[in-house]
Amino acid sequence: MFDIKNILYPINLDSKDYSLVKDAVEIAKSMKSSIHILYVNDPGAGFNHPTDREDAIALMVREAVPADLLDSVNVRYAVSKGDLAKEVWEYCKKNGIDLIVTGHKHRNRLYTVLFDSPDQSIIDEVRIPALILPK
């Protein structure tokens, strides 16, 4: 079927729920793949997240994922600034990403008309297979 060697999980640090990162790491383990965890800070938001360094991202992931699971997978952490979908696409091209794993939260119709969903913008921009996990 697919030879998945590199999986990307774009992490949302504005969310208080990091449970999906554990699921993404489990998927990488089951596929015997490396997982890249990327945080993209949007400079247009006028907000610098206090954890916009790779070591800080790793610390947050370690709080959400059991150590034995993390130790069983090759994990790479990365940080970028810019438009989420464009930064994800650039990272995928540079790092040979074969699959994106991302979460999706169902929104009502009014929200979808007024606002762009991060997962939807990634799917529209990036031409790589994606696995969507419901939140």
N, C-alpha and C positions, 0 to 999 in steps of 0.2 A: 504494500500500500504506500504509505509515506515514510520516508526516512527522516524523522524529526531529530535533529541534533541540537538545535538552539531554539529555546522558547523565550518569548518576551512577555513579561507581566508589567504593564505600566501601572505603578502604584499611585493612588490618590491619597495624599497626606491630609487633605481637608476632611476626609471621611474619618469618623471615629471607629469604624468597623473595619478591621484588618483581617477578618476571617478568610476572605477569599485568597489571600496570599498563601495561606496554608494549603488550600485546594490546588493552587497553581504549582506549588512545590511538589505536592503529591503526584500531580499529573506528570511533571518533569521526571520524577523518580520512576514512575510506571513506564515511561517511554525511554528510560535510560538516556535522558537529554540533559544538557546544561540549561539553567534558567538565568535569564538576565532580568533584573528588577530595576526599572527605570522610573525616576521621578522627574517630571517636567514642570518647572516653575514658570508660570506665565508672568513675564515682566510687565505686561499691560494691566495686570490686576493691581499694580502698585503695592504688592505684598511679597515680601521675602519670607518664605517659610523658614522657621528656625532650624530645620533639619535638611537644608539643601546641600549637604555634603554626603559622599558615599558612606563614610563611617557612621553618620547619624542615621542614614537609611537602613544600614545593616543592623544597627541597634534596635530600631523599631521592628524590623522583621524578626529578629531574635526573640522579641517579646511576644510575637504572635504565632511563631512556628516552633514546635518542640525541637530541642537541640539535636536529638538523634535523627530526626527527619532532615534537618539542614545539613548535618554531617554526611548524609548519604547521597547528596546531590552537589554538583558543581554549581555554585551560585556566584554571579557577577552583579555588582551594584554599579549604577550609573546615575548621573544627574545632568540635566540639561535645562536651558532656559529658552523660551520661545513658544510658538504656537504648538499645542499638544500634538495634533495629528502630523504636522510637518516634522517635528522633532522625532516622533516615533518612527516615521517613514525613513528619515535619514539614519537613525540608529539601526534600523532593520537592514538597510542596504550595507552599512559599514561593518556589521557584525554577523552577517549571514543568518539572520533569523528566519526560521522555517514556519513558525506558528506563533500567533499572538493569543494569549489567554487574558481575557478581561471580564470584568463584571458588568452587569446591566441591571439597572433599577427601573422598573416599570413606572412611567410617569403618565399623568392624565393628559388628555388631548390639548387642553389649554397650555400646559407647560411645554409640550412638544412644539406648539405653534410659536410660542414666544422665545424659547431658549433652545440652544443646541446642546445635545447630550454628548459628553466626552467620548463614550464608547461608540456612539454613532458617527462622530467625526473621524475617529480612527478607522472604522470600517470603510467609510466613504473614501478616505485619502490613501490608505495603505493597501497595496495589492498583494497581500499575503494571507493565507488561510487564517481564520480566527475562530477561536472557541469561546463562546459567550457563556458565562456563568451567571445564573440569576442571583440577585441579592435578596 
